[in-house]
């Protein structure tokens, strides 16, 4: 028995989830920046990361966000971490305190240098989201 969800069109499903998780502005920028060199990659991540994995019913978006942020800390993928932190804060799925707890947890399992770098990125993202919110 498989836990696979039915996805008649993983590209369409992926684009819907991608927009929900990252926001229209981010996705629109990514699409606008697509080149012939990166078009297949954009299609791949939309179909598989977003349409096949993020769209699965087994975990809610909040849980997936925690897992992704923790994984990005562990891998030292700070640019991608910043994007996911901003998106989580902007959507309201995670608070700055929630993200702090994820990074503290990762400090123990991934090391202090990884957490130190992550806290710098998280602090910048929180400040950016807070300034955007205040400007409204």
C-alpha positions as a Markdown table, in Angstrom:
| # | Residue | x | y | z |
|---|---|---|---|---|
| 1 | Unk | 0.0 | 0.0 | 0.0 |
| 2 | Unk | 1.3 | 3.4 | -0.9 |
| 3 | Unk | 0.8 | 6.8 | 0.9 |
| 4 | Unk | 1.0 | 8.6 | -2.5 |
| 5 | Unk | -1.7 | 11.2 | -3.0 |
| 6 | Unk | -3.4 | 11.4 | -6.4 |
| 7 | Unk | -2.0 | 14.3 | -8.4 |
| 8 | Unk | -3.4 | 14.5 | -11.9 |
| 9 | Unk | -1.2 | 17.5 | -12.7 |
| 10 | Unk | 1.8 | 17.8 | -10.4 |
| 11 | Unk | 2.9 | 21.0 | -12.1 |
| 12 | Unk | -0.4 | 22.8 | -11.4 |
| 13 | Unk | -0.6 | 21.4 | -7.9 |
| 14 | Unk | 3.0 | 22.3 | -7.3 |
| 15 | Unk | 2.5 | 25.9 | -8.4 |
| 16 | Unk | -0.5 | 26.2 | -6.1 |
| 17 | Unk | 1.4 | 25.0 | -3.1 |
| 18 | Unk | 4.6 | 26.9 | -4.0 |
| 19 | Unk | 2.6 | 30.1 | -4.1 |
| 20 | Unk | 0.9 | 29.3 | -0.8 |
| 21 | Unk | 4.1 | 28.5 | 1.0 |
| 22 | Unk | 6.5 | 31.1 | -0.5 |
| 23 | Unk | 4.1 | 33.8 | -1.6 |
| 24 | Unk | 3.1 | 35.2 | -5.0 |
| 25 | Unk | 5.8 | 37.8 | -5.1 |
| 26 | Unk | 8.7 | 35.3 | -4.6 |
| 27 | Unk | 7.3 | 32.8 | -7.1 |
| 28 | Unk | 6.6 | 35.6 | -9.7 |
| 29 | Unk | 10.3 | 36.7 | -9.3 |
| 30 | Unk | 11.5 | 33.2 | -9.7 |
| 31 | Unk | 9.4 | 32.7 | -12.8 |
| 32 | Unk | 10.5 | 36.0 | -14.3 |
| 33 | Unk | 14.2 | 35.0 | -13.7 |
| 34 | Unk | 13.8 | 31.7 | -15.5 |
| 35 | Unk | 16.1 | 31.3 | -18.4 |
| 36 | Unk | 16.4 | 28.5 | -21.0 |
| 37 | Unk | 19.2 | 27.2 | -18.8 |
| 38 | Unk | 17.0 | 27.1 | -15.6 |
| 39 | Unk | 13.6 | 26.3 | -17.1 |
| 40 | Unk | 13.9 | 22.5 | -16.7 |
| 41 | Unk | 15.1 | 23.0 | -13.1 |
| 42 | Unk | 12.1 | 25.3 | -12.3 |
| 43 | Unk | 9.8 | 22.7 | -13.7 |
| 44 | Unk | 11.5 | 19.9 | -11.7 |
| 45 | Unk | 11.2 | 21.7 | -8.4 |
| 46 | Unk | 7.7 | 22.8 | -9.0 |
| 47 | Unk | 6.5 | 19.3 | -10.0 |
| 48 | Unk | 8.5 | 17.3 | -7.4 |
| 49 | Unk | 9.3 | 19.4 | -4.4 |
| 50 | Unk | 6.0 | 21.3 | -4.4 |
| 51 | Unk | 3.6 | 19.1 | -6.4 |
| 52 | Unk | 4.7 | 15.7 | -5.1 |
| 53 | Unk | 6.1 | 16.4 | -1.6 |
| 54 | Unk | 4.8 | 19.6 | -0.1 |
| 55 | Unk | 1.3 | 18.8 | -1.5 |
| 56 | Unk | 1.2 | 15.4 | 0.3 |
| 57 | Unk | -1.5 | 15.0 | 3.0 |
| 58 | Unk | 0.8 | 13.3 | 5.5 |
| 59 | Unk | 2.2 | 16.5 | 7.2 |
| 60 | Unk | 0.8 | 19.9 | 7.5 |
| 61 | Unk | 2.5 | 23.0 | 6.1 |
| 62 | Unk | 3.7 | 24.2 | 9.6 |
| 63 | Unk | 5.5 | 20.9 | 10.2 |
| 64 | Unk | 7.0 | 20.9 | 6.8 |
| 65 | Unk | 8.3 | 24.4 | 7.4 |
| 66 | Unk | 9.9 | 23.3 | 10.7 |
| 67 | Unk | 11.6 | 20.4 | 8.9 |
| 68 | Unk | 12.8 | 22.5 | 6.0 |
| 69 | Unk | 14.2 | 25.3 | 8.3 |
| 70 | Unk | 16.0 | 22.7 | 10.5 |
| 71 | Unk | 17.4 | 21.0 | 7.4 |
| 72 | Unk | 18.6 | 24.2 | 5.9 |
| 73 | Unk | 20.4 | 25.1 | 9.1 |
| 74 | Unk | 22.0 | 21.7 | 9.2 |
| 75 | Unk | 23.2 | 22.0 | 5.6 |
| 76 | Unk | 24.3 | 25.6 | 6.0 |
| 77 | Unk | 22.1 | 26.7 | 3.1 |
| 78 | Unk | 21.7 | 30.2 | 4.4 |
| 79 | Unk | 20.2 | 31.9 | 1.3 |
| 80 | Unk | 17.5 | 29.3 | 1.1 |
| 81 | Unk | 17.1 | 29.5 | 4.9 |
| 82 | Unk | 16.4 | 33.2 | 4.7 |
| 83 | Unk | 13.8 | 32.7 | 2.0 |
| 84 | Unk | 11.9 | 30.0 | 4.0 |
| 85 | Unk | 12.2 | 32.0 | 7.3 |
| 86 | Unk | 10.7 | 35.1 | 5.6 |
| 87 | Unk | 7.9 | 33.0 | 4.0 |
| 88 | Unk | 7.1 | 31.3 | 7.3 |
| 89 | Unk | 6.9 | 34.6 | 9.2 |
| 90 | Unk | 5.0 | 36.4 | 6.4 |
| 91 | Unk | 2.4 | 33.6 | 6.3 |
| 92 | Unk | 2.0 | 33.5 | 10.1 |
| 93 | Unk | 2.7 | 29.7 | 10.0 |
| 94 | Unk | 5.7 | 30.2 | 12.4 |
| 95 | Unk | 6.5 | 33.0 | 14.8 |
| 96 | Unk | 10.0 | 34.4 | 15.4 |
| 97 | Unk | 10.0 | 32.5 | 18.7 |
| 98 | Unk | 9.1 | 29.2 | 16.8 |
| 99 | Unk | 12.0 | 29.7 | 14.5 |
| 100 | Unk | 14.3 | 30.5 | 17.4 |
| 101 | Unk | 13.4 | 27.2 | 19.0 |
| 102 | Unk | 14.1 | 25.3 | 15.8 |
| 103 | Unk | 17.6 | 27.0 | 15.5 |
| 104 | Unk | 18.3 | 26.3 | 19.2 |
| 105 | Unk | 17.4 | 22.6 | 18.6 |
| 106 | Unk | 19.7 | 22.5 | 15.6 |
| 107 | Unk | 22.6 | 24.1 | 17.7 |
| 108 | Unk | 22.7 | 20.9 | 19.7 |
| 109 | Unk | 22.5 | 18.5 | 16.7 |
| 110 | Unk | 24.3 | 20.5 | 14.0 |
| 111 | Unk | 26.7 | 22.6 | 16.0 |
| 112 | Unk | 27.1 | 26.1 | 17.3 |
| 113 | Unk | 28.7 | 27.5 | 14.1 |
| 114 | Unk | 25.7 | 26.4 | 12.1 |
| 115 | Unk | 23.3 | 27.9 | 14.6 |
| 116 | Unk | 25.3 | 31.1 | 14.9 |
| 117 | Unk | 25.1 | 31.6 | 11.1 |
| 118 | Unk | 21.4 | 30.7 | 11.1 |
| 119 | Unk | 20.6 | 33.2 | 13.9 |
| 120 | Unk | 22.2 | 36.0 | 11.9 |
| 121 | Unk | 20.1 | 35.1 | 8.8 |
| 122 | Unk | 16.9 | 34.7 | 11.0 |
| 123 | Unk | 17.5 | 38.0 | 12.7 |
| 124 | Unk | 17.8 | 39.8 | 9.3 |
| 125 | Unk | 14.6 | 38.1 | 8.0 |
| 126 | Unk | 12.7 | 39.0 | 11.2 |
| 127 | Unk | 13.8 | 42.6 | 10.9 |
| 128 | Unk | 12.8 | 42.7 | 7.2 |
| 129 | Unk | 9.4 | 41.2 | 7.9 |
| 130 | Unk | 8.8 | 43.5 | 10.9 |
| 131 | Unk | 9.7 | 46.6 | 8.8 |
| 132 | Unk | 7.4 | 45.5 | 6.0 |
| 133 | Unk | 4.6 | 44.9 | 8.4 |
| 134 | Unk | 5.1 | 48.3 | 10.1 |
| 135 | Unk | 5.2 | 50.1 | 6.7 |
| 136 | Unk | 1.7 | 48.9 | 5.9 |
